[in-house]
């Protein structure tokens, strides 16, 4: 029996230590009976005194039921990883990094890549403040009540600063099997694999369900923080010391051979480890070098994911179906005999285009080898010609659109439907335009779009804005409230931020991040930009630039009309006063008395453009201690260098 608050706090400390040893360290120091007995004493004290400590293990049982998840913003962006698949690509990645940093002066941290759902934990004043799913990298869903049920996530840590701790929520293999066995007993649909089970469990509206799923949190990174470490490996060691599980087989490597050995060791242990893996993540250890390398629009240049080899299986090609994308591109999709690969059943595979079908000499009825690696879409890699019996049939290249029967434009690799009234093209474009991450038109789901197009109420995106009550009245399932809600939702898209409108147009290679980058730079002049202007932006390559320019060339009139209707908003730019750095390209390197972000923001306010690498277009390199290769390159190219004192002196003037 617990008699007072002091004893209660002591018992909580003991329970949390036992839980950490069991769940995080995998080294139990108490029996289940001892834990349960002490746990019941804590519950009894809390019930009698109507008091629960924030770090009490009783807070993990769940019980909160939500109507829906609220959106929440990460303090700093969560990035994707660049995938590499062999040693040659690893060498290329290292060579690219070596152009910016002296990679011989930093180690590389190699750690297992867990196959689960990414999660961001925000701690403040030592307490878990918020848990957010990855979402689009900037905004995710607040799943704090569910995450508090995960025993490997500390409710409190011995660090008072504001910090984001990132990792993967996974389900151990044996727990996954137990969950599916229970679902089979209850005649429920089985989870396809542990990753889907983890993601689904994390997003349960009833936290009691999450609590039953035995989720496990494995740290892989840090977001916003004020820690003063020089190396990523030191920072990870500190985080593990706060009570987070240390991943197996984590190594700090100094040579290419070390990285290969680490990869082979993790690959060999893949089937014996309790959690699913799909590769190894490699990160530059030196944090200053990470800053120097920077980011593309999708991923950090200082990190990559060395994926495991694809799993191969043999199956039969049953059919070829044609899909018409929102751009009109016609893509063949292979329908194969359903085959279990790497924990999930595969019934379809990508073929990319008809040139690939010809290259493979693929025929209907062929025995084929199909591969799948992690999240990569299954793909046919080889036809087993020696197994043919003569019943196989040639696959005919299409000449007519499978949807509208209009003649297709065949440009070799690209086969495209040019009919702008093709239902597939119109429907998919409008669906994408109205989707949550684009214009977010509530009530305009897939079936409603199909209904409106098929009934002739709309034929393109512009028609959405001329819809009236009478157009919808009398349509199936449309009542007064639903009609008014849809019209209001469409009206509410007016004055939407410009980058959301651009993203909603579904331009090939131009996603959310690139759309925002383009709109921040060009504003409403975005329809008049040149290729050179696009290529000046970090992360915008030739393919992206050409894709954007081609889209504008074909659709400029329609998009201009859309702008007139929506009147999209853009961030107002404050014109900087004349100064040495206005309209100049500046590169930062080395350690300064102020943080890199502070200096960057100061320069941007002065009208400067901050670049991540030195080139002939660079106007200034501002450097601190341990400046490294960027300083050396600036000297070679004759770029003006300013140390921090000289920079401050210029600011003073």
C-alpha positions, 0 to 999 in steps of 0.5 A: 500500500502506498501511503504518501506522495513521496512513496508514490513518486518512488514507485513510479520511478521503479515501474518506469525503470522496469518498463525501460529495461523490458521494452527498450533494453530488452533486458527484464529486471523484474517479473511480470508478477512483480510489475503487475503488483506494483502497478496495481498499487499505483492505480489504487493510490491514484484512484484514492487521491484523484491524482495522476503524475504526468509520467505515471505508466497508467497514462499508457493504457489508452481510452481517449476516443477522437472524432478525427485527428487534428493537423499539426505542423512540425517545428522543422521539416521531415525529409525523405531519403535518397535511395541507392541500390548498389556500391556504384550508386554509393560511390556516386553519392560519396563523390557528389558529397566530396565536391562540397565537403572534404569527406575524408575528415568525417565519419559516416554513421550506418544504421538499420532502416526500419520498415514502419511509420515515421513519427515526430516527438516534440518534448518541452521542459522534459515532457512529451508535448506532441506526437505528429505523423510525418504527413507531407513532411511539413504538416502531419496528424496529431497522434499524441494520445495514441503515442502515449500508449507506446511503452518505448516512448518516454513520457518524460526525459531528462532534458529541458530544452525544446527538441524534436526526436524522430523515428519509426513506429514498428511492430515486431514480427511476432507481435504482427503474427499474433495480431493477424491470428486474432483478426483471423479468429474474428473474421477481420481483414488481415494486415498485409505486412507489419508496416501497414499494421504499424501505420494503421495502429498509430492512426486509430481514433480509439487509443485503447486499440493502439495500446493493444498493438504493442507498437515500438519506437526506434529513433533515427534522427533529430529535428529542432534542437539546441544541443551543442554537439559536433557529431551526429553520432554523439547526438544519437548517443545522448538521445539514447541516454534519455531512455530511447532504444538504441538500434541494433548494428549501428556503426560509425564507419570511416572507409568505403570497406567499413560501409560495405561490411556494415551493410552486409552485416545488417543484410545478413541479420535481416531475417533474424532481427525482431523488426522488419528492415528494408535497408541501411541509412548512411549519414555524414557524421560531422554536423557542420558538414551536414549544413554545408551539404544542405538539401534538395527539394526532397531529401538531405544531401548528407544522407541516403538509404542503401536499400536491400536487394529486391525479393524475386518470385516467379509468376504468370502474366495473365493480362495487360490493362491500360491506365490513362493518367491525369496528363493523358499518358497511357501506361500498361499495367501487368496483371499477374497470378497473385504471388506473396512477396516480402509479406504482401500479396502482389497481383499487379506490376509496373511495365512503365511503357510498351517499349519495355514490353518489346524489350522483354519480349513479353507475351500473355501467358508467359512465366516471368520473374517479378521483384519487389523491394520495400515500397518500390512498386513490383516490377517484371524483370525477366521473361522465362522464355524456355517455359513457353508452350506455344499458347502465349499471345503477342501483346498488341500496342494500342492505337485507340484510347481505352477510355474514349476510343480516340486515336492515340499519339504514339511518340515511342516511349510515350503514348498519350491521349490528346482528347481533352474531354477524355473522361479518365483525363478529366476525372483524374485531373479534377480529383487531384485538383480537389484533393486534400493536399491540393485545393481541399474541396470538401464534398468533391470526392472521386464518385462525385467528380465522376457523377458530375463529369458523366452527367455533363455538369463539368468538363474541366477544372474551370467548370467547377467555378460556374456550378450553380444550385440548379446544376446539382439539384436532382442529382443522386444523393444531392440534397439542399445541405449537401449542395450548399456545402459543396458550392461553399467549399468550392467558393472557399478555394478562392484566394487560396495560396498560390503554391497550393493552386500550382500543386493542384494542377498536377504538373509532372515532377512538380509536387508540393515542395517544388510548387512552394519554392517556385511561388515563393520566388516568382509569385504571380509571374510564375507563368512567365518565367524562363528556363534560366530563372528556374535552373537558378533555384536549388533543387530544380533540375533540367527535367523539372524545369522542362516539365513546368515550361511545357505545361505552361506552354500548353495550358497557359490560357486555362491557368490564367483564367483559373488565376482570374477566378481564384485570385490566388494569394502570394506572400508579400515581399518586402523590398530590401534597401540598397546594400552590398548583398541585395540581389547577390548570391551568398554561400555560408560555410564554417562555424560562426558566433551566430547560428547558420539560420540567424545569419541566413535570415539576416542576409535574406532580409537584406535581399540576398539569395542563399545558395548551398554550393559555390559556383561561378555565379556566387558573389560572396562566401561568408565563412567562420572557423573550419571553413573547409572546401567551400572556402577553398573553391571560392579562392579557386574561382576568385569569389569574394570571401568575407570572414565573420568580422569583415561581414559584421563590419560591412553590416555596420557600415 
